[in-house]
Amino acid sequence: MGEGGLRRLGEPRPADVRAGPDGRPRVVDGQVVDAVVATWLLEDRWWTDAPLRRRMWEVVTVRGRVTVVYRDLVGGRWWRSR
């Protein structure tokens, strides 16, 4: 968070994700994943000392919430982007 508790709009938040052996998210922040809408690999800044490499997942939970989560393939953490 920034000063005064403000956050940039769309700033990723840490996510608690349980994934299957194939890497597919099964549970996101306590919500069971009902369906995967899409998955893609995002790679950028590979030419720098701080490359960006993420496996992105757009999922729908059993409660109908659509969210995008990703696993940072450099650092290993899961994040929620919306």
C-alpha positions in Angstrom: 0.0 0.0 0.0 1.1 3.5 -0.6 1.1 6.5 1.8 -2.1 6.9 3.7 -3.3 3.4 2.9 -4.0 4.2 -0.7 -3.5 1.5 -3.4 -3.0 2.0 -7.1 -6.0 0.9 -9.1 -5.4 -2.7 -10.5 -2.4 -3.3 -8.3 -1.9 -7.1 -7.8 -2.6 -8.6 -4.4 -1.1 -11.7 -2.9 -3.4 -14.7 -3.5 -3.8 -18.0 -1.5 -3.9 -20.6 -4.3 -4.0 -24.4 -4.1 -3.0 -25.8 -7.4 -3.1 -29.3 -8.8 -0.1 -31.2 -10.0 -0.6 -29.7 -13.5 -0.4 -26.2 -12.0 -4.1 -25.5 -12.5 -5.6 -23.4 -9.7 -8.1 -25.6 -7.8 -8.9 -23.1 -4.9 -8.3 -19.3 -4.9 -8.6 -17.5 -1.6 -10.8 -20.2 -0.1 -13.1 -20.3 -3.2 -13.2 -23.6 -5.2 -12.5 -23.0 -8.9 -15.4 -24.2 -11.1 -13.9 -23.5 -14.5 -10.8 -22.2 -16.2 -11.7 -19.6 -18.9 -8.2 -19.1 -20.2 -4.6 -19.6 -19.5 -1.6 -18.0 -21.0 2.1 -17.3 -20.5 3.3 -13.8 -20.1 7.0 -13.1 -20.7 8.5 -9.6 -20.8 11.7 -7.8 -20.0 13.7 -11.0 -20.7 16.6 -8.9 -21.8 16.9 -7.1 -18.4 18.2 -8.2 -14.9 14.5 -8.2 -13.8 12.6 -10.5 -16.3 8.9 -10.9 -16.0 7.6 -14.4 -16.4 4.0 -15.3 -15.3 1.6 -18.2 -15.9 -1.8 -16.4 -16.0 -5.2 -18.0 -15.3 -8.7 -16.6 -15.7 -11.0 -18.7 -13.5 -14.6 -18.8 -12.4 -15.3 -19.8 -8.8 -18.3 -21.9 -7.7 -19.9 -18.6 -6.5 -19.6 -17.2 -10.0 -16.7 -14.8 -9.3 -14.4 -14.3 -12.3 -10.9 -13.5 -11.4 -7.4 -13.6 -12.9 -4.6 -15.1 -10.8 -1.0 -15.7 -11.8 2.0 -17.5 -10.6 5.2 -15.5 -10.8 7.5 -18.1 -12.4 10.6 -16.2 -11.3 9.7 -15.7 -7.6 7.1 -18.6 -7.3 4.3 -16.6 -5.5 0.7 -16.4 -6.5 -1.1 -13.1 -7.1 -4.6 -11.9 -7.9 -4.9 -9.1 -10.5 -8.7 -8.5 -10.3 
